[in-house]
Amino acid sequence: MTLSDRLKSEGYDVGVASDGPSGLERAVRERWDVILLDVMLPGANGFDVCRDVRAKGSRRPSSC
C-alpha cells in the first residue's frame, strides 16, 4: 500500500505527480493544503521542486 492509498483510505483528497516537473506544475497551478515531496523524484528532486514552488510565491506547508 502506498502513502497515497493510505491517505485516501483515511478520507483525504490526494493528488499524485510521478516526476518533479509535473509535481511543480501541479503545486503552483492547484490549491493544496499540504505538499509532500520525495527527494528522489525523476526530472527534479523534491528539494528543487520545493525551492521552485517557494520562488513562485507559494507559502503552503510542505514536507521535503
Backbone bond lengths (Angstrom), bond angles and torsions (degrees), N, CA, C in turn:
res aa  C-N    CA-C-N  psi(-1)  N-CA   C-N-CA  omega(-1)  CA-C   N-CA-C  phi
1 M - - - 1.453 - - 1.533 108.36 -
2 T 1.324 115.51 130.50 1.460 120.03 179.52 1.528 111.00 -84.12
3 L 1.304 115.78 166.87 1.457 120.39 177.28 1.528 110.38 -60.19
4 S 1.338 117.08 -41.13 1.466 118.88 179.52 1.526 110.98 -64.03
5 D 1.334 117.98 -38.98 1.471 120.83 176.30 1.522 110.45 -60.85
6 R 1.303 115.86 -44.16 1.467 120.80 -178.21 1.534 111.26 -63.77
7 L 1.332 115.88 -44.87 1.466 119.51 179.12 1.526 111.28 -64.63
8 K 1.337 117.20 -41.41 1.461 120.71 177.19 1.525 111.06 -60.99
9 S 1.347 117.02 -40.58 1.466 120.11 -179.96 1.529 111.95 -65.51
10 E 1.331 116.44 -21.42 1.466 121.36 177.27 1.529 112.10 -90.66
11 G 1.341 116.59 1.76 1.452 120.58 174.93 1.527 115.71 97.24
12 Y 1.322 118.02 6.97 1.456 120.54 179.78 1.521 111.07 -83.32
13 D 1.337 115.92 146.85 1.458 121.95 172.89 1.522 106.25 -84.00
14 V 1.316 117.31 117.97 1.464 122.20 -171.85 1.518 109.89 -121.36
15 G 1.322 115.74 135.61 1.457 122.19 172.13 1.515 108.13 -119.13
16 V 1.314 116.81 147.10 1.465 121.32 -176.40 1.522 109.42 -129.59
17 A 1.323 116.09 139.96 1.464 122.71 170.86 1.522 106.90 -124.32
18 S 1.311 116.68 138.45 1.469 119.81 -173.86 1.515 114.02 -92.17
19 D 1.339 117.79 -5.39 1.464 119.45 177.34 1.526 109.68 -149.89
20 G 1.320 115.25 167.81 1.460 120.67 -176.46 1.513 114.87 -60.39
21 P 1.354 119.22 -49.85 1.463 119.22 -179.03 1.534 114.00 -60.21
22 S 1.325 118.10 -41.25 1.467 118.79 178.75 1.526 110.74 -72.68
23 G 1.319 117.23 -31.72 1.465 120.19 175.02 1.519 111.67 -64.44
24 L 1.328 116.49 -42.16 1.464 120.85 177.35 1.526 110.31 -62.70
25 E 1.311 116.64 -44.72 1.468 120.74 179.63 1.524 110.91 -59.10
26 R 1.324 116.68 -46.97 1.470 120.04 -179.82 1.523 111.39 -66.66
27 A 1.322 116.55 -37.49 1.464 120.21 -177.18 1.521 112.04 -64.61
28 V 1.318 117.39 -36.71 1.466 119.30 -178.45 1.526 112.51 -90.14
29 R 1.324 117.98 -22.59 1.467 121.51 -176.97 1.525 112.23 -89.39
30 E 1.325 116.85 -34.97 1.469 121.36 -174.93 1.526 110.50 -106.21
31 R 1.309 115.33 159.40 1.475 121.65 179.79 1.517 109.82 -95.02
32 W 1.329 117.36 114.77 1.462 122.97 178.81 1.514 109.21 -122.95
33 D 1.318 117.03 144.71 1.465 121.05 175.51 1.522 111.08 -78.54
34 V 1.317 116.49 -36.41 1.468 122.60 -178.96 1.519 108.24 -141.37
35 I 1.316 116.46 142.71 1.456 121.55 176.50 1.519 108.17 -122.66
36 L 1.327 116.37 119.56 1.463 122.14 176.50 1.519 107.79 -102.02
37 L 1.320 117.16 130.22 1.462 121.24 -177.46 1.517 111.18 -123.23
38 D 1.313 114.99 143.65 1.459 122.58 174.81 1.521 107.31 -95.88
39 V 1.314 118.15 133.37 1.463 120.57 -179.54 1.527 112.05 -73.92
40 M 1.313 118.56 -8.38 1.464 122.03 -178.20 1.533 112.07 -109.85
41 L 1.309 118.51 30.68 1.463 121.31 178.60 1.528 110.65 -67.77
42 P 1.327 117.84 139.95 1.461 119.53 174.18 1.534 110.42 -71.82
43 G 1.313 116.75 145.92 1.460 121.09 176.22 1.511 114.51 90.47
44 A 1.294 118.28 -36.20 1.468 125.32 176.39 1.520 106.15 -170.35
45 N 1.322 117.31 127.98 1.465 117.85 -177.37 1.535 110.81 -74.28
46 G 1.307 115.66 167.06 1.460 121.31 -176.59 1.514 114.11 -59.48
47 F 1.340 117.31 -32.18 1.464 120.14 177.24 1.533 110.18 -66.00
48 D 1.339 116.98 -41.67 1.465 120.88 177.88 1.524 110.33 -63.96
49 V 1.314 116.98 -44.46 1.466 120.93 179.62 1.523 109.74 -61.48
50 C 1.313 117.55 -45.01 1.467 122.12 179.76 1.534 109.98 -59.88
51 R 1.315 117.19 -46.32 1.459 121.79 179.26 1.533 110.65 -61.02
52 D 1.332 116.90 -44.52 1.464 120.82 -177.98 1.523 111.84 -68.72
53 V 1.326 117.26 -37.69 1.470 120.53 176.35 1.527 109.54 -62.50
54 R 1.320 117.04 -45.13 1.467 121.06 178.29 1.527 111.25 -63.17
55 A 1.335 117.22 -39.79 1.470 121.32 179.96 1.521 111.16 -63.86
56 K 1.311 117.05 -26.74 1.468 121.25 179.07 1.528 111.63 -86.33
57 G 1.343 116.89 4.41 1.457 120.78 172.71 1.522 116.35 99.66
58 S 1.314 118.72 -0.41 1.461 120.19 -179.20 1.526 110.49 -74.62
59 R 1.296 116.34 134.68 1.473 121.33 175.47 1.530 110.60 -119.03
60 R 1.335 116.36 22.33 1.461 119.61 176.72 1.512 109.69 -65.33
61 P 1.317 116.79 149.53 1.464 118.70 175.10 1.525 110.49 -60.97
62 S 1.309 117.25 142.62 1.451 120.93 175.08 1.514 108.88 -143.06
63 S 1.304 115.18 155.86 1.451 121.69 176.83 1.514 107.50 -128.65
64 C 1.307 116.67 114.51 1.472 121.50 -178.89 1.511 109.74 -100.34
